[in-house]
Amino acid sequence: MNKTQRVEPVKHIFVVDDEKSIRDILKKYIENEGDKVTLFDNGSSVLAEITRMKPDLLVLDIMMPGVGGMELCKQIRKTSDVPIIFVSAKGEELDRVLGLELGADDYLTKPFSPRELVVRIKNIFKRLDKGYSASALVKLQDIELHPDRRLVQKEGQEIKLTSREFALFEFLAAHRNLPFTRDQLLQKVWGYDYTGDERLIDDLVKRIRKKLAEHDSAVQITTVWGYGYRLDA
């Protein structure tokens, strides 16, 4: 798309990877969409630059010398909920689950198509923009959900959710007491063209349940055996 034709605000994306060839090709594809890219070949200087430059999204390689992607994500999540996409040659389920538990929004295994990464980035921004455009307060028993602020509270205390956790919780809350299959939830949370592992939904539900339980919330995400999940409230 020609930059002069773009109507959405330009997004600033950090690409952090120790392989120059990958950095360069991702920069090319992302900039072709009209967005700004800052490249890093290691994780050491990223934390300071996040504070200074305030990126809209990070693409992080996991296997890097020095500060790796997992540790970098852990440090970022202490102060920021900026969307993070992991890219890694490690495709084992344990690595994927760990990445999501640390607060990543998506996970791509190398080798991957740069076009697929661009689609994943677009889907994240589309979901975030949609969330910010909503404003109606949602009340669920002892929980208040503020879509415009991307905030979940119980009795004034914030329940900290990652952007993916929030997206799933917000969708289930908006359709409370209705069951959805894992595939339906994947499409709603990741985007219509996402063809990922349905176990990602199980991981997200497990993490949301844990956070609700830590705050003694009465809100429940119920397993509909042989089908999927629903939020009871």
N, C-alpha and C positions, 0 to 999 in steps of 0.2 A: 504493500500500500504506500502510495506517495505521502510523504509527511504533511504536505500542504492540504491533503484531503482528510487527514485524521481529525476527528472531533473529540475523542477522548483525551484526557490529560496525559502527558508523557509520564511514563513510569520509569523509575530508576532502579536498575537491577544489578546486584553484585554477582559476579561469576567467580567462584573460588575453586581453582583446580591447578594441580602442579604440572599438568601436561599442556604445553603451549598450543599444540594443534587443536586440542579440545576447546581451550579458551577462545582461540581465534575464530573457530567455526561457529561456536555458540554466540559470540559477539556479533558476527555477521548476520545470523538468522534473527536474533532478537532485535538488532537495530533496523533490519528490514521491516519490522513491524512498527517502527517509529519510536521505539523506546531507547532510553539511555543505558549504557552498560559501563560498569567499572570492573576491571579485571584484577584478580589477585592470584599469585602463584603459591601462596601459603596462607595459613589461618592466623598467623601471629599478629598482623596489623589490622585485621578485620574489625575487632571489637572497638578500637578507638575510632575507626572510620564510620562505624554504624552510628555512634553518638554524634559525630560531626556532620555526616552526609545524609543520614536518615533514609536509607534505601527503602523501596516499596516491597522488595522480594529478594531472597538470596538463593542461588543455585550452589550447593556445596558438594564437593567431592568428599567421600569418607576417608579414603586411603591417601593421606598426605603426610609428608615428613613433618616432624615437629608437632604443632597443634593440629590434630586430625578433625574431620568433620563432626564426629560424634561429640567430642569435647567442646568444640566451638559452638555447636548447637546448644549444649547444656549451659554454657556461659551466656549465650545470647538470651536464652529463655528466662534467665534471672531478672532481666530488665526490659525485655521487648517481646511482643507477640508478632513481629514481622513474619510473613509467610516464608517458609523454607522448603525447598525441594532438594532432596538428597539424590546424588548420582554416584554410582559406585560399581566397580567390577565385582563386588561381593553381592551375590544374589540370594544367599541363604535366607530362609524364613526368619531365623533368629535376628539377623542384622536388620531386616525390614521391620520386624516388630519393635526392636530396640530403638530404631530410628524414629518410629511413630510415637513410642512411649516418651522419648525425649522432647517431643513436640513438633516434629517435622510434619509438613502438610502433604507431602507426596514423596515417592521413592521410585527412581528409574535405575534399571540395571544396565551397565555398559555391556556391549555396544547398544546404543539406542539412536533413534532417528531425531535429529535436531528439530524437525517439524513436529514430532510428538511432544518434545519438551515445550515448544512454543504454544501448542494447544493446551498443555497442562497449565502453563502460566496464564493464558487467556482465561481458562476456566476458573482459576483462583481469583483473578481480578473481577471477573463477571459476578462470581458469587459474593465477593466482598462489597462490590458496588451495589448489588441488589440488597444486601443486608443493611447497608448504611442508608438506603433510600426508604426503608421501612421505619416506622416510628411508633406503632401501637404497642403499648405495654401488654405483655402476656403474663397472666397470673396462673400459677399451677400449685394449688395447695399452699405450701409454705415457701414457694419459689417465685421470684419475679424475674422475668426475662425482658431486657430492654434491647430490642433489635438495633435501634439507632446508635446506641453506645456500645453494642456488642458486649453486653454485661449480663451476668447471671448472679443473682443475690438471694441469700436466705436471711431474712430478718436484718437486712442492711449489710451483711457480711458477704463479700464477693467470693464466688466459687470460680476459681481461675480455670478457664477452658482454653485449649489451643483453638486455632481458627477452624480446623476440621471438626474437633469435638463440638464447637459452638454451632457449626453448620448442621451437623447431624441432630443435635439437641433442639435447635431452633425448628428444623423441619418436623421432627416428631412432635414437638410442642404445638406447632400450628395444625397438626392433624392428630391430636391426642385421641386415644382410645381406638385408633384405626391401625390394623396390622399392615406391614410392608415387608416384602421379600428383601433379602440381602441385595439382590441385583437391582431392585427398584431404588434402594437406599444408596447404592453405589452411584447410580446415574444421577440421583438428586444431589448428592454431596460432591462427587468428583466431576460431573458433567455428562451430558448425553452421549458423548463419544468415548467415554472411558471404558476400557475393557480389562480392568484389573482383577485382582484376586478378591473374591467375596469375603475371604477371611479378614480383610482390612476392616470390614464393618464389625466383625466380632471383636477385634482389637479395640476399636473406638468405643463400642458399647461397654466393654470391660473397664476401660479407663474412666468413662463418664459415671458408671455405677460406683466405682471406687470413690470418686470425688463427691458424689451425692451422699454416700454412706459416711464419709469423713465429716460431713456437715449435718449428719443425722436428719437428712431430708426425707419427707414422706413420699416424694415423687419416685416412681418406679419405672424402669424400662423392662418390660416383660418379654421373655422369650416365648414366641409362638412356635411350639415344637413342629418341626417339619416344614416351617414356612419362613419365619423371620422374627421381627420385633414390633412392639408397639409401646407407646408411652401411656401409662395409666395415671390420670390425674383428674 
